Amino acid sequence: MNRCNPVLRGVVRLALLLVLSSCAQPMGLSTGATGALYKPDGPGPFPAVVVLHGCNGVSPQMQAWAQRLNRWGYAAVVVDSFGPRGYPDGICAKGQLVPAETRARDAFAAAAWLRNQPLVDGARIGVIGFSHGGWTVMRAILEPAAREAGAVPFRAAVAYYPACPPGHATIASDTLILIGAADDWTPAPRCTAYVASQVEPAHTLEIKVYPGATHAFDVMAPPRTAFGHFMSFDPSAADDSFAMARRFFDARLKAN
C-alpha cells in the first residue's frame, strides 16, 4: 500500500496561508486551510490531483482516494478546509459556513503549492471533490473563479455528486460529473440541466448518471440516513466511476 512520503508526510500541514505569502502567484486571500500530501513510489515528477472532502470533513474516504490516486501514478493533496476553521466535525447541516467560493481558493492555493514541489509536474494538475467538495469543484472550474483568484485553471476536474449551479458561466477546465439518479441530497437533474446549458463550451463537460445510485454511492458503508438524506454503497456504480475518473485524468494529465 502506498504511504505518504515520510519527509513530506501528509499530516505535514500545508500552511496555505504561508504558501500564499511565498507563492509567486498571489491568491488574494488569507486562509488557514491545511493539507496532506501523498506521493506514489518513485522519484517523479508526477502529475497531481487536489482532493476536496465532503461536508463531513476529512474522512477515511479521502485517504483512500489519495492512495487510489497514488496507485494510478498521481501525487495527491487532501485539503482540509473545515478543521482549521473551527469545524472539525464538519458542516453538513450548515454548508454555507465555508462556502464553495472559499474552498475553491483553498484548492487553487494547494495547486500553487504543488507547482513549487520538484516531485510534481506543475503543468499537469487536476482536482477531484465529493458532495460539498464536488460543489467546490463546480465553482473552481469557472473561468471567473480562476481569474478572480489569480490562479491557473485546473487541467482536469472530477466532481462526485456535486450541487450544480444554475446558469452557464464559461468553464476553464475539462470536467466530469459522476452522480446517482436516486440522489436526494444533490439531485442529478440539476447537473444534467447544467451540462445541457453549456452551448459549445471551450472545455469538455461530461456527466454520468448511475441508475438507482444514491448520494455517496462510492463510500463502502451500510445503508444509512444522515441529515434527512438516504445513502447507500453501490459497488457497480463505484467501480465504474473509478474507471471513468481514471480514464478522464489519464487522458488530460498524462497524455502528451
C-alpha positions as CSV (number, residue, x, y, z in Angstrom):
1,M,0.0,0.0,0.0
2,N,1.3,3.4,-0.9
3,R,2.0,5.8,2.0
4,C,2.8,9.4,2.4
5,N,6.4,10.3,1.8
6,P,7.9,10.3,5.3
7,V,9.6,13.6,4.8
8,L,6.5,15.4,3.3
9,R,4.1,13.2,5.3
10,G,0.5,14.2,4.6
11,V,-0.1,15.2,8.2
12,V,2.6,17.7,7.2
13,R,0.2,20.6,7.4
14,L,0.4,22.8,4.3
15,A,0.0,26.1,6.0
16,L,-1.6,27.5,2.9
17,L,-1.5,31.0,4.4
18,L,2.3,30.8,4.3
19,V,2.2,29.2,0.9
20,L,0.2,32.2,-0.4
21,S,2.8,34.6,1.0
22,S,5.7,32.7,-0.6
23,C,4.0,31.9,-3.9
24,A,4.8,33.9,-7.0
25,Q,1.2,34.0,-7.9
26,P,-0.8,35.6,-5.1
27,M,-4.2,34.2,-4.4
28,G,-5.8,37.3,-2.9
29,L,-7.0,35.7,0.3
30,S,-5.8,34.7,3.8
31,T,-6.7,31.1,4.7
32,G,-5.8,28.7,7.4
33,A,-6.7,25.6,5.4
34,T,-4.2,22.7,5.7
35,G,-3.4,19.7,3.6
36,A,-1.9,16.2,3.5
37,L,0.5,15.2,0.7
38,Y,0.6,11.6,-0.6
39,K,3.1,10.6,-3.3
40,P,3.5,7.5,-5.4
41,D,6.6,5.3,-5.4
42,G,9.4,6.7,-7.5
43,P,11.2,10.0,-8.0
44,G,8.7,11.8,-10.2
45,P,7.9,14.3,-11.4
46,F,4.3,13.2,-11.1
47,P,1.0,14.7,-12.3
48,A,-1.0,15.6,-9.2
49,V,-4.6,15.9,-8.0
50,V,-6.1,18.1,-5.3
51,V,-8.7,16.2,-3.3
52,L,-11.6,18.1,-1.7
53,H,-13.6,16.4,1.1
54,G,-17.4,16.4,1.6
55,C,-19.4,18.3,4.3
56,N,-18.3,15.8,7.0
57,G,-14.6,17.0,6.6
58,V,-11.6,14.8,6.0
59,S,-12.7,11.2,6.4
60,P,-11.1,7.8,5.7
61,Q,-12.6,8.0,2.2
62,M,-10.3,10.9,1.4
63,Q,-7.2,8.9,2.4
64,A,-8.5,6.0,0.4
65,W,-8.8,8.3,-2.6
66,A,-5.3,9.7,-2.1
67,Q,-3.9,6.2,-2.1
68,R,-6.0,5.2,-5.1
69,L,-4.6,8.2,-7.0
70,N,-1.1,7.2,-5.9
71,R,-1.7,3.7,-7.4
72,W,-2.8,5.4,-10.6
73,G,0.5,7.3,-10.7
74,Y,-0.6,10.7,-9.2
75,A,0.6,12.7,-6.3
76,A,-2.3,13.8,-4.2
77,V,-3.0,16.6,-1.7
78,V,-6.1,16.2,0.6
79,V,-7.1,19.7,1.6
80,D,-8.8,20.2,5.0
81,S,-11.0,23.3,4.7
82,F,-13.0,22.8,7.9
83,G,-10.8,21.6,10.8
84,P,-8.5,24.6,10.8
85,R,-11.6,27.0,10.6
86,G,-13.0,25.5,13.7
87,Y,-15.4,22.9,12.3
88,P,-13.6,19.5,13.0
89,D,-16.9,17.7,12.9
90,G,-17.9,19.1,9.5
91,I,-20.7,21.5,8.4
92,C,-23.3,19.1,6.9
93,A,-26.2,20.9,8.4
94,K,-24.8,24.4,7.6
95,G,-23.0,24.1,4.3
96,Q,-22.6,27.8,3.8
97,L,-20.4,28.2,6.8
98,V,-17.5,27.5,4.5
99,P,-18.9,28.2,1.0
100,A,-17.6,26.8,-2.3
101,E,-16.0,30.1,-3.2
102,T,-13.8,30.0,-0.1
103,R,-12.9,26.3,-0.7
104,A,-12.1,27.0,-4.4
105,R,-9.5,29.4,-3.2
106,D,-8.1,26.7,-0.9
107,A,-7.9,24.4,-3.9
108,F,-6.1,26.9,-6.1
109,A,-3.7,27.6,-3.2
110,A,-3.0,23.8,-2.9
111,A,-2.3,23.6,-6.6
112,A,0.0,26.6,-6.4
113,W,1.9,24.8,-3.5
114,L,2.2,21.7,-5.7
115,R,3.7,23.6,-8.6
116,N,6.6,24.5,-6.3
117,Q,7.4,20.9,-5.5
118,P,10.2,19.1,-7.5
119,L,8.2,15.8,-7.4
120,V,5.3,17.4,-9.2
121,D,4.8,18.2,-12.9
122,G,3.3,21.7,-12.4
123,A,1.6,21.7,-15.8
124,R,-0.4,18.6,-15.0
125,I,-2.6,19.3,-12.0
126,G,-6.3,18.2,-11.6
127,V,-8.9,18.4,-8.8
128,I,-11.5,16.0,-7.5
129,G,-14.2,16.7,-5.0
130,F,-17.1,14.9,-3.3
131,S,-20.5,16.4,-2.3
132,H,-19.6,19.8,-0.7
133,G,-16.2,19.3,-2.3
134,G,-17.9,18.5,-5.6
135,W,-19.8,21.8,-5.3
136,T,-16.5,23.4,-4.8
137,V,-15.1,21.8,-7.9
138,M,-18.1,23.2,-9.9
139,R,-17.1,26.6,-8.6
140,A,-13.4,26.2,-9.2
141,I,-13.9,25.2,-12.9
142,L,-15.5,28.5,-13.8
143,E,-13.3,30.9,-15.8
144,P,-14.3,33.9,-13.5
145,A,-13.3,31.9,-10.3
146,A,-9.8,31.3,-11.6
147,R,-9.4,34.8,-12.9
148,E,-10.6,36.4,-9.7
149,A,-8.2,34.2,-7.7
150,G,-5.3,35.0,-10.0
151,A,-4.9,31.2,-10.4
152,V,-4.0,28.8,-13.1
153,P,-7.1,26.8,-14.0
154,F,-7.1,23.1,-13.3
155,R,-6.3,20.9,-16.3
156,A,-8.9,18.4,-15.4
157,A,-11.7,18.2,-12.8
158,V,-13.9,15.4,-11.5
159,A,-17.0,16.2,-9.3
160,Y,-18.7,13.4,-7.4
161,Y,-22.4,14.1,-6.6
162,P,-22.0,17.9,-6.6
163,A,-24.5,20.6,-6.2
164,C,-24.6,22.0,-9.7
165,P,-25.1,25.7,-10.2
166,P,-27.8,27.4,-12.4
167,G,-26.7,29.3,-15.4
168,H,-24.0,28.7,-17.9
169,A,-20.8,30.6,-16.9
170,T,-17.8,29.8,-19.0
171,I,-15.8,26.8,-17.7
172,A,-12.0,26.8,-17.7
173,S,-11.3,23.1,-17.1
174,D,-12.3,19.8,-18.7
175,T,-14.8,18.4,-16.2
176,L,-16.5,15.1,-15.5
177,I,-19.6,14.8,-13.2
178,L,-20.4,11.5,-11.6
179,I,-23.8,11.3,-9.8
180,G,-26.6,8.9,-8.8
181,A,-30.1,9.1,-10.3
182,A,-31.6,8.4,-6.8
183,D,-29.6,11.1,-5.1
184,D,-32.0,13.0,-2.8
185,W,-29.3,15.4,-1.5
186,T,-27.8,16.8,-4.7
187,P,-30.3,15.8,-7.4
188,A,-29.0,14.7,-10.7
189,P,-31.4,16.7,-12.8
190,R,-29.8,19.9,-11.7
191,C,-26.5,18.7,-13.1
192,T,-27.9,17.3,-16.3
193,A,-29.6,20.7,-16.8
194,Y,-26.3,22.5,-16.1
195,V,-24.5,20.3,-18.7
196,A,-27.2,20.9,-21.3
197,S,-26.9,24.7,-20.7
198,Q,-23.3,24.7,-22.0
199,V,-23.5,25.6,-25.6
200,E,-20.3,24.7,-27.4
201,P,-18.1,25.0,-24.3
202,A,-14.4,25.6,-24.8
203,H,-13.7,22.7,-22.5
204,T,-15.2,19.2,-22.2
205,L,-18.1,18.9,-19.8
206,E,-19.3,15.3,-19.3
207,I,-21.8,13.7,-16.9
208,K,-22.5,10.1,-16.0
209,V,-25.8,9.4,-14.1
210,Y,-25.9,6.0,-12.4
211,P,-29.4,4.5,-12.3
212,G,-30.6,3.7,-8.7
213,A,-27.4,5.1,-7.1
214,T,-27.7,7.5,-4.1
215,H,-25.6,10.2,-2.7
216,A,-22.1,8.9,-1.6
217,F,-22.6,5.8,-3.7
218,D,-18.8,5.2,-3.7
219,V,-18.4,5.1,0.1
220,M,-18.2,1.5,1.4
221,A,-20.6,1.7,4.3
222,P,-24.0,0.2,5.3
223,P,-27.2,1.9,4.0
224,R,-27.9,4.9,6.2
225,T,-29.8,8.2,6.6
226,A,-28.0,11.3,7.6
227,F,-29.3,14.8,7.8
228,G,-32.5,13.6,6.2
229,H,-30.9,12.0,3.1
230,F,-30.5,8.3,2.2
231,M,-27.1,7.0,1.2
232,S,-26.0,3.5,0.2
233,F,-22.9,1.9,-1.3
234,D,-23.3,0.8,-4.9
235,P,-20.4,-1.4,-5.9
236,S,-21.2,-1.4,-9.6
237,A,-21.5,2.4,-9.8
238,A,-18.5,2.9,-7.6
239,D,-16.3,0.6,-9.7
240,D,-17.4,2.2,-13.0
241,S,-16.9,5.7,-11.5
242,F,-13.4,4.8,-10.5
243,A,-12.6,3.6,-14.0
244,M,-14.2,6.7,-15.6
245,A,-12.3,9.1,-13.3
246,R,-9.0,7.4,-14.0
247,R,-9.5,7.5,-17.8
248,F,-10.6,11.1,-17.6
249,F,-7.5,12.1,-15.6
250,D,-5.1,10.0,-17.6
251,A,-6.3,11.5,-20.9
252,R,-5.6,15.0,-19.6
253,L,-2.8,14.7,-17.1
254,K,-0.7,12.0,-18.6
255,A,-1.2,12.2,-22.4
256,N,1.3,14.3,-24.3
